[in-house]
C-alpha cells in the first residue's frame, strides 16, 4: 500500500472546499491548475515546491472528477477540463 504524503498547505479533506471558494469568485471557467494557483495565492504561498504543487493539482483534479455533476461541472470539450460550479 502506498503511503499518503500530506499536503503542506491544506489539511486533509479541505482541498475541495477551498476549490469551491475559488470557483465561486471566478469570472469564468477555470482549469485545475488555475484553481490551484488561486488557492495557493489566497493562502499567501509564493515559493511553492513544484513537486508539491503538481501533487496538489492531481489531488484537486481527482476531487473535481469525484464531484462532477453534483457540485461542479465541466464546460466545453478538450483537455484540460475547465470547471464551473454546478447550476442548481
N, C-alpha and C positions, 0 to 999 in steps of 0.2 A: 504494500500500500504506500502510495506517495504521501509524504508529509506535507501538509499545507503550510506555506510561508505567509505569515501575517503581513497585511499591507501596512506600510509605515505611517500612513496618513489617516486612514479610515478604519474604525472598529468593524468587527465582523457584523454583517447584516445592515450596515448603514449606507453602503455604496449606492444602492438603488434609490433610496430616499433622497440622497444628495443629487442624483441624476434627475429625479423628478423636479427638484427645485430649479435646476438649471434649465430644464425644458419648459417650465412654467414661465420663466423670464425671457426665453429665447424669442426672437422676432420671426424665426422660421425653422425649418427642419435642420437638425444637426447630426453629424456623424458621431460615432462613439469616441473618436479621437478628439473632436471639438468639445464634446461634453466633458471629457476627462480634463482637457486643458482648462476649461472654465471652472471645474470643480477644484482643481489644484490652485488656480488663481484666487478663488474665494477663500481657500484655506491659508493663502499667503505663501504658498510653496513656490520658490523661484528656482532653486538649484536642485531640481529633482534628478535622481539617478535614472538613466534611460531604461535600464532593465526593469526597475520598479514601475516606471510609467507604462511600459509595454505590458507588464503583468496586470496593472490596473485597467488598462484598455481591454485586455482579454476578459477580465472578471466582469467589467461593465457590459461588454458585448454579450456575454453569456446571460447576464441578468436581464438585459433588454430582450433577448430572444425568449427567455422564460416567461416574460410578462407581455409578449406580443399578443395583441388582440384584446388584452384586458386593460392594462394601464397605459400602454404605448402602442403606436402603430408605425409601420414604415411608410415612406412616401416615395412613389416612383419606383422604377426598376434600376438594376445595376448595383455595382459594388463601389465603394462601401455603402451600406444601407444608411439612409437618412431617417431620423426618428422624430416623432412629434408625440404629444400627449393624445391618448385616445379620446375621441369625442363621445360624450355621454348623453 
